[in-house]
Amino acid sequence: MDADGPEVRILVNTNVSMSRHKAAAQAVHAALAAFGIPHGRVVVLGGRPDEVAAMDAVVRDAGRTEVAPGTLTAGATVVR
């Protein structure tokens, strides 16, 4: 992640009843669309730390809000 890059703000409609996984997927759709990145279906699931670490791209948190710095929080892989 580029800490000097633009901040990305995503709003999830609080009037819509969604699971946290569905809301996360919708947030990913919004982020990809904001940067003009073509994509298909987005699936958000829970995973064990070893599964997350094995993904093609991983996110380690900066530690400014809820979790300790360097915490592995998410991963992504593109399936073609």
Secondary structure, DSSP 8 states (H G I E B T S, - for coil): --TTS--------TTS---HHHHHHHHHHHHHHHTT------------HHHHHTSSEEEE--SSSSS-TT-EEEEE----
